[in-house]
Amino acid sequence: MTNSEKTNLPPKTCSVERLITKESDIELVLQGKKTATRRNGRYADVGEIMDFNGQSFVIDAVYIQTLGELTDAHAQQEGFESVEDYKQSILSYHPGMPWLPQMTVWVHEFSPVKA
């Protein structure tokens, strides 16, 4: 992402510290099984660092995606086998939430910081 693309992003709606808070998700990140997370707001800028149990991860990309664009490969970035598994997990956290193909989410992709 170029600097001009970063400046065209809307303001963050939350802080990078709130991006991943569930202990089970943190474990997936530490195991290398979760390399992205989707949220209804923008929680991070490219280049920001998250720390979990002494390990650091850098935000590599932040962009919008619709739920209808999700593939099994995207679900695997989230630590799930398939879109259906990911969908059922999200709906279990948010009872009554509709899952509409046109709904947008902010994708935050990250990777371990290289020493």
Backbone bond lengths (Angstrom), bond angles and torsions (degrees), N, CA, C in turn:
res aa  C-N    CA-C-N  psi(-1)  N-CA   C-N-CA  omega(-1)  CA-C   N-CA-C  phi
1 M - - - 1.451 - - 1.525 108.07 -
2 T 1.286 116.14 131.00 1.457 120.45 -179.78 1.529 109.90 -81.17
3 N 1.333 116.29 166.37 1.466 119.91 177.98 1.511 111.56 -60.49
4 S 1.351 117.42 -37.73 1.466 118.75 179.91 1.520 110.92 -67.65
5 E 1.338 117.88 -34.19 1.467 119.86 176.45 1.521 110.26 -67.90
6 K 1.337 117.58 -38.98 1.460 120.70 178.83 1.516 110.76 -63.90
7 T 1.316 118.04 -38.50 1.458 120.04 -177.77 1.518 111.77 -74.55
8 N 1.333 118.13 -17.18 1.456 120.77 178.34 1.524 112.63 -84.95
9 L 1.332 117.50 -4.34 1.461 120.22 177.83 1.528 109.35 -75.15
10 P 1.316 117.19 147.23 1.469 119.06 175.39 1.523 110.03 -69.49
11 P 1.312 117.41 166.53 1.466 119.90 178.25 1.528 111.07 -58.81
12 K 1.316 115.54 151.61 1.464 120.19 176.30 1.527 108.78 -65.02
13 T 1.331 115.74 147.17 1.459 121.03 178.06 1.524 111.40 -99.07
14 C 1.328 116.65 -9.61 1.453 122.08 -179.62 1.523 107.53 -159.47
15 S 1.319 117.43 178.83 1.462 120.05 -178.07 1.526 111.18 -101.19
16 V 1.318 115.90 157.25 1.459 121.73 -178.88 1.535 111.15 -58.58
17 E 1.330 117.90 -28.43 1.465 121.09 178.58 1.531 112.50 -64.08
18 R 1.316 117.17 -21.28 1.475 121.93 -179.05 1.532 111.66 -97.88
19 L 1.336 117.61 1.10 1.465 120.77 -175.61 1.523 111.88 -64.21
20 I 1.312 117.16 -46.79 1.470 121.54 179.27 1.517 107.32 -131.21
21 T 1.331 115.85 114.45 1.462 119.68 -175.52 1.527 113.56 -125.59
22 K 1.333 117.08 -20.44 1.470 119.61 179.77 1.524 109.45 -71.09
23 E 1.308 116.18 130.60 1.472 121.14 -177.94 1.530 111.72 -56.91
24 S 1.337 117.45 -39.16 1.472 119.85 179.71 1.532 111.27 -65.68
25 D 1.330 117.26 -35.76 1.468 120.36 176.62 1.528 111.08 -69.72
26 I 1.322 117.00 -39.92 1.467 120.62 178.00 1.526 109.76 -60.29
27 E 1.325 116.93 -41.92 1.467 120.50 177.87 1.523 111.35 -60.76
28 L 1.336 116.91 -40.87 1.468 120.38 177.88 1.527 111.12 -63.70
29 V 1.330 116.74 -39.47 1.472 120.83 177.13 1.532 109.29 -61.95
30 L 1.323 116.84 -48.44 1.461 121.17 -177.76 1.521 112.15 -63.12
31 Q 1.338 116.95 -30.04 1.468 121.94 178.80 1.532 112.32 -84.30
32 G 1.338 117.25 -5.23 1.461 120.90 -179.18 1.518 113.49 79.92
33 K 1.325 116.74 12.74 1.471 121.29 -178.50 1.522 113.07 -93.68
34 K 1.320 117.28 -10.92 1.464 122.56 178.49 1.520 107.31 -127.02
35 T 1.337 116.31 116.99 1.464 121.08 -176.98 1.523 112.08 -123.11
36 A 1.338 116.28 8.01 1.467 121.26 177.50 1.518 108.61 -157.19
37 T 1.315 114.12 156.21 1.457 119.35 171.77 1.517 108.52 -143.09
38 R 1.314 115.03 144.35 1.457 122.02 -179.09 1.521 108.71 -111.28
39 R 1.315 114.95 135.15 1.468 121.75 -179.58 1.517 108.87 -135.94
40 N 1.337 114.92 162.12 1.473 118.73 179.24 1.521 112.35 -81.16
41 G 1.322 117.09 -0.76 1.459 122.05 176.42 1.517 109.39 -140.22
42 R 1.315 115.30 173.00 1.464 120.73 179.75 1.526 108.33 -94.73
43 Y 1.340 115.44 117.49 1.464 122.04 -174.55 1.522 113.42 -104.19
44 A 1.319 118.09 -11.34 1.463 119.04 -173.28 1.514 111.37 -150.94
45 D 1.301 114.49 157.99 1.456 123.51 170.57 1.527 107.99 -103.76
46 V 1.319 116.09 153.06 1.453 120.58 173.45 1.523 108.39 -57.65
47 G 1.325 115.82 134.30 1.455 121.53 179.90 1.519 114.39 96.19
48 E 1.330 118.15 -15.19 1.467 119.41 177.68 1.525 109.50 -68.32
49 I 1.315 115.07 154.31 1.462 122.02 -175.85 1.525 109.96 -113.55
50 M 1.345 115.11 137.54 1.472 122.70 171.28 1.519 106.82 -112.45
51 D 1.315 116.89 142.57 1.459 121.75 177.72 1.516 110.16 -121.36
52 F 1.337 115.48 130.87 1.462 122.34 176.82 1.522 107.74 -134.22
53 N 1.313 116.53 119.04 1.468 121.87 175.73 1.530 112.40 49.32
54 G 1.332 116.60 42.43 1.448 121.07 177.26 1.522 115.34 82.09
55 Q 1.318 117.76 0.91 1.463 121.26 176.58 1.522 108.99 -107.44
56 S 1.320 115.99 137.98 1.465 121.24 -177.32 1.524 110.96 -107.72
57 F 1.325 114.67 144.06 1.458 122.92 179.68 1.521 107.71 -132.85
58 V 1.340 115.45 137.66 1.462 121.01 -178.21 1.532 109.53 -105.16
59 I 1.314 115.84 141.34 1.463 121.45 175.30 1.528 107.46 -76.00
60 D 1.328 116.72 118.96 1.465 122.57 -176.94 1.523 113.23 -94.80
61 A 1.326 117.01 -32.00 1.467 120.66 -176.38 1.521 109.11 -154.80
62 V 1.328 115.11 146.29 1.470 122.69 176.05 1.521 106.37 -139.06
63 Y 1.341 115.96 121.97 1.464 119.78 -178.66 1.518 110.58 -157.43
64 I 1.315 115.62 166.28 1.466 122.37 179.71 1.527 109.65 -92.52
65 Q 1.328 114.85 144.12 1.462 122.31 177.24 1.523 107.46 -144.45
66 T 1.335 117.24 148.17 1.455 119.67 173.83 1.524 108.97 -91.14
67 L 1.319 116.06 154.80 1.458 119.89 177.03 1.524 111.12 -61.27
68 G 1.325 116.70 -30.95 1.461 120.89 178.61 1.517 113.48 -68.39
69 E 1.326 117.40 -18.29 1.470 121.40 179.00 1.528 112.99 -85.59
70 L 1.335 116.92 -11.40 1.464 120.33 -176.33 1.519 111.71 -62.09
71 T 1.321 115.12 136.06 1.468 122.14 175.33 1.528 108.11 -118.59
72 D 1.318 116.22 171.11 1.459 119.31 175.82 1.530 110.82 -60.10
73 A 1.330 117.49 -33.90 1.474 120.37 177.58 1.534 110.44 -62.66
74 H 1.331 117.67 -39.02 1.469 120.38 176.38 1.531 110.04 -65.45
75 A 1.337 116.89 -42.14 1.467 120.47 178.79 1.526 110.27 -61.54
76 Q 1.324 116.99 -37.24 1.460 120.58 178.91 1.525 111.22 -67.04
77 Q 1.347 118.07 -32.33 1.464 120.57 173.03 1.525 110.29 -59.51
78 E 1.323 115.76 -30.88 1.462 122.21 -178.56 1.533 112.81 -85.73
79 G 1.350 116.42 -5.59 1.452 120.29 179.53 1.520 114.18 95.79
80 F 1.333 117.38 14.62 1.468 122.30 -179.58 1.524 109.66 -114.97
81 E 1.328 116.21 159.77 1.468 121.03 -179.94 1.522 112.39 -75.61
82 S 1.335 116.49 -36.29 1.464 119.69 -172.71 1.524 110.64 -147.41
83 V 1.318 115.09 165.88 1.468 120.46 175.74 1.523 109.79 -58.85
84 E 1.324 117.15 -41.34 1.471 120.00 -178.92 1.530 110.82 -61.90
85 D 1.331 118.20 -42.41 1.472 121.07 176.99 1.528 110.58 -61.74
86 Y 1.325 116.15 -44.31 1.466 121.02 179.21 1.528 109.76 -62.05
87 K 1.318 116.22 -47.24 1.471 121.29 -179.35 1.523 110.75 -57.88
88 Q 1.324 117.46 -48.18 1.469 120.29 -178.40 1.527 111.31 -62.64
89 S 1.322 116.92 -36.98 1.455 120.35 178.01 1.531 110.85 -64.80
90 I 1.328 116.77 -47.57 1.463 120.91 -179.71 1.527 110.70 -61.83
91 L 1.319 116.86 -44.39 1.466 120.11 -179.40 1.524 111.62 -66.28
92 S 1.332 117.92 -27.29 1.470 119.70 177.08 1.532 110.75 -71.52
93 Y 1.347 117.89 -28.97 1.465 121.54 177.11 1.516 111.60 -78.10
94 H 1.339 115.97 -28.10 1.468 121.63 -174.31 1.531 110.31 -126.54
95 P 1.336 117.27 72.38 1.469 119.77 -178.66 1.528 111.41 -55.94
96 G 1.317 115.60 136.35 1.458 121.12 178.40 1.513 113.77 86.38
97 M 1.332 117.79 -8.47 1.461 120.19 178.85 1.525 109.28 -71.11
98 P 1.317 117.29 131.51 1.471 118.12 175.18 1.529 109.60 -76.57
99 W 1.303 117.04 151.85 1.465 122.88 174.16 1.516 105.75 -112.87
100 L 1.308 116.05 94.58 1.452 121.56 -175.32 1.523 110.03 -109.61
101 P 1.337 117.98 131.79 1.467 120.93 -176.78 1.530 113.70 -53.94
102 Q 1.329 118.28 -30.62 1.469 120.79 -177.13 1.530 113.31 -85.38
103 M 1.340 118.09 -7.20 1.467 120.41 178.63 1.524 109.42 -64.88
104 T 1.330 115.76 138.87 1.458 119.63 179.93 1.525 111.30 -104.71
105 V 1.310 114.25 149.04 1.462 122.23 175.41 1.528 107.80 -133.91
106 W 1.316 115.34 157.74 1.464 121.39 174.53 1.519 107.84 -93.86
107 V 1.319 115.92 124.02 1.461 121.94 176.73 1.521 108.17 -93.44
108 H 1.325 115.35 131.90 1.465 122.42 176.16 1.527 106.23 -121.56
109 E 1.329 116.79 108.35 1.467 121.17 178.02 1.522 108.76 -97.78
110 F 1.338 116.38 143.56 1.456 119.95 -176.18 1.525 110.43 -146.94
111 S 1.326 114.70 164.68 1.463 121.10 179.01 1.519 108.68 -149.12
112 P 1.350 116.66 160.85 1.460 119.09 178.03 1.522 111.16 -62.09
113 V 1.323 115.90 144.00 1.462 120.45 175.09 1.526 106.50 -73.34
114 K 1.320 116.22 130.15 1.469 121.53 178.29 1.516 109.54 -78.56
115 A 1.313 115.39 134.41 1.474 120.33 -178.70 1.518 111.55 -72.72
